[in-house]
Amino acid sequence: MKIKFLSFLSILCLTYSVAFSETHIIKGKAQVEIENLFSCENGRSRPSPIGIKTFNEKEFIVPGKVHYDKKYFASDLYNECSNVKPKSLAEVNLSSVPITQIDADGEIITAYIFADNYFELFINGKLVGIDPIPFTPFNSNIVKFKVKKPYEIAIKVVDWEENSGLGSENNRGKAFHPGDGGLIASFSDGTVTNSNWKAQTFYTSPIYDLTCVKEDGNKRITKDCNTKGSNQYKETYSLHWDIPLNWKSNNKYLSWPEAVEYTEDEIGVNNKKSYMNFQKQFSGSGASFIWSSNLILDNLILFRYQVK
């Protein structure tokens, strides 16, 4: 079966040489390396596994390679697992948020971040904060950093998966439901997430039919792909791309496709207190939810933005 599979992919990749010029196509589930990164102390959380998918001796960590370490945890804006549940920003002690120094003579910037599901924030290539909860329950965070303008923002966002390597979770009555992503952030210097940001996808799943995948320049297009969930396991494909080592700081990645804006209804945040309690700081500040062109199937997105 393995030989037949390799032969099939070789023929397929040759046939669709333009569409799959930089894409690594892997079939089936991942090998689970970590069963669960996180357990919620004061509530229920979904398992957040880390897996590995391998093809031609090349390994891809799914849903993504992350710096999940407590020393990088961003401060809680709202986190029911740590019992931090303010009803508004007025109940948040902003003075307790630590400041990461990028430039000693810089300006102190405060960032409010809500990510579905997990984020890592880099400023001028330096990691300044990560999401304490990889999957659920939904939370939000505050980050402070000191920097001079102009500066570079890079954010890795992961839409986590319960079924490792399959891009799906047990949700909404389906055992294999492909979840959606989303990122919104506002910064005290007036910077907000919108379509001026750049977004590139590096892990897409599940793909039932590879003929739905297209490539147009650096755009990775899956708008015609099936996004329906299933109660039964079906063999699917995942698409993977190599992440550039210098993606956080090299300005050539500012030529990535424009981020796509989504509404609060499309993201589905009306029942999430971690967002709604601070709506003024998010959409009220002019920020929009952003993602790639496929909110459901694209699971690992890298964002870039230059603050001038």
N, C-alpha and C positions, 0 to 999 in steps of 0.2 A: 504493500500500500504506500509506503514511504517513497519508493522509487517512482511509482505511478504519479504520486502527488507532485514530486519534483519535476517530472517530465511535463505534467499538465501546466505547472506554473511557468516553466521555461517557455512553452509554446504560447501561453497566455500573455506573458510579459513581452514576448517578441511581437505578438499580434497587436498589442496595445502599447507599443514602445513609447509613444508620446505621452499617453495618459499615465504611465507608470515609470517615467524616466528616473525618478529618485525615490520611488515608493518601495517599501519592503512589505510583502504580503504574507501573512501568516494565518493558517487555518486552525480553528479550534480553541480550546481552553489554554490557560496559562498554568505553569507549574507553580503552585503556591509556596512561597518562601516564608512569609509571615502571615499567620492566620488573621491577626487583628492588631493594628497599631494602637488602638485606643478603646477604653471602656469608660462610660459616663458614670460618675459617682452618684449623681443625684437625678438620674433620668435614664431613659432608654436610648441606646445608640445602635446604629447599624454596624455590622462587622466591616472593618476597613482593611482588607487584605492587600498584600504586596505579592505580585507574581512575576514570573519570568517567561517570556515567549522567545523561542529560539528558531532561527532558520539559517541554514548554511553557516553554522557555528557563530552566528551573530546573535547577541542577546539584547532584548528590549525589556526594561522593567515597566510593569503596568500596575496601576494606571500611569505611573511616572516615577522618575527618580526624585526623591524629596530629601530635604535636610530636616527631617523630623526629630528635633532635639529640644528639650525643655528650655535650654538656655537661649533659644531664639524665639520663644513664644511671645507673640504680640500681646499687649495688655487687653483685658476684656472690656468691651463696650457692653455686651450682653452675652452671658454664658450660663445657661441653667445647670450645666454640669459642675461648675464651680460656685453655683448659687449666687451669681452676679446677675440680678434681674431688675435694673433700674427702669422706671416708667418713662424717663426722659433724660436728656443730657444734663438737666439741672441736678440730678441725683448722682452724677458721675464725678469722681474726684480726679480732675484732669491733672492736678499738680503731682499726682503719684505716678504718672506715666514717665518711664525713663526716656532719656534723650540719647539717641545714637549720634555720635559726632562724625560727620563726614568732613567738614571744614571748620576749623577752630573759630574763624571769623565770619561764619555763615549766619543765616537766618534760621530761627527755630520754626519748623513746619509741623503742623499736626495733621495727620491723615485719618479719616474714618473709612473703614473698609468692610464691605459685606461681600463674601464670595460663596458661590455654590459650586464646589463644596470647600475647596482648600486653596490657600494662596501662599506664595512666598514673595516678599517685596524686597527689591534691590534698588539702592540709590547709588548712582555712579559705580555700579558693579558690586557694591558692598551689601551683604545681606543685613537688613535692619529689622525684619520681623516675619514670623510665619504664623499660620493659623493653628491654634491649639487643638482644634477638632477636625480631623481629616474628612469625616463624612457627616453624620448627624449626631445630635440635634443641631439645627441651624443656629449660628452664633454671629457676632460681629465684633470688630476690634478697633483699637486706637493705637496709632504709632506716631512717635515724635522723632524727628531727626534734625540736625543742624547742618545746613548746606548753603553754598553760594550759587547764585544763578550765573550762567545757565547750568542745569543739571539734568541727568538722565534717569528716567524711571523705567524699571523693568519688572514685570510681574509674571510669575508662573502661576497658572490657575489649573486645578485638576477637578474635573467632575468625576467623583470617585465611583467605583463599581463594587457591587457585592459579589457578583459572579466574575471571578478573576480572569481577565483576558477576553471577556465577552461583552464588555461595555454595558452591562445590565444589572438590575437589582430586583429583588422581590418587592413589588410595589403596585399599587392600583389594581389589585386583583390578578396580576400577572407575575409568574415566577421569574420571567426574563423580560423585564420592562426596561427599555433604554431611557435612562434619566436625562434631564436637561441640565445645563450649566448656567453661568451668569456671573458677572462681576460689576460692582458699582463702587466708586470711591470718590471722595472729595478731599481736597487739601486746603489748608488755611491760607495759602497764597493765591487762591482762586482757581487752581488747577482742578479739573473735573474729568471723569471718564466720559468720552463721547466718540463719535465716528472719526475724529481727528487722530485717535490712537491707532497704532498698528497692531494687527493680530495675525498670528500664524498657528495653524494646527499641526501637531506632531503625533497624535494618536487618535485614530477614528475606528469606532466599533459600535454595534455589529453591522457588518456588510453581508447581505444575503446573496447579492448578485454583483459581481465585479464590473459588469458592463455599465452600471449606473455611475461609476466614478470617472471624473474628467479632470483634466488639468489645463489651465489657461495661464501661461506664464508662471508666476509664483502662486497662483490661486489654486487651491485644492478643493474641488467642487463635488459635493455629494447631495445636492438639492433634490435629485431624482431618486434617491435611495429610499428603501422601505424603512420607516421608523416605528412600525407597529411592534407591540410586545407579543410574547407568546407564553403559554403555560407549559409547553414542552420544550426540552432542549433541542435546538437545531444547530447543526454545524454551520458556523459562520466564519467570515474572514475578518481580520483586523488589519488596518493600514498603519504603518509606522514610518517615520522619517527621522534621520539623524539630527540631533540638536547641535547646532554650532557651539563650540566651546566658548566663544566670545560673544554670544548673543546678547549678553547683558550690557555691553558697552560699545560694541562696534556699530557705528552709525549707518553702515550699509543695510542693517536690518530695519532701519526706519523706512525702507522701501517695501516692506511687507504689505500685504493687502490692508485696506482700511478696516477697522473694527466695524461690526454691524451693531446698531442700536436696537434694543428691545424694550418694550413697555413693561411696567410693573405687572400688568395682567398676564403678559406672555411668560414672564419669569415665575409668576405665582407666589407673591410675597404677602398677600393680604392677610394671611393667617400666621405670619411669622413675626412675633414680637421683637425679635432681634433686629428686624428691619423697620417695622412700622413704628416702634417707639422712638425712632430717630429719623423718621422720614424727612424732617426738616433739614437734617445734616446731609442727606443723600439727594434724592430728587429735588428737595426744596432748595438746595444750593445750586441746582442747574445740572447735576450729574445725571447720566443715563446708564442703564444697564448695557453692557457690551459683551460681545462674544465673537466667534468666527461666523461664517455664513451658515453653519449648521449647528443650531443650539442643542440638538439632541444627540447627534452621532459623534461630534468632535469632543473628545474627552480631555485632551491636554493642550492648553493654549498658552502661548507666550505672547505677552503684550509689551510694546515699547512706546515710549512717549518722551519727547524732549521739551523741557520747560525752559523758556528763553527769558 
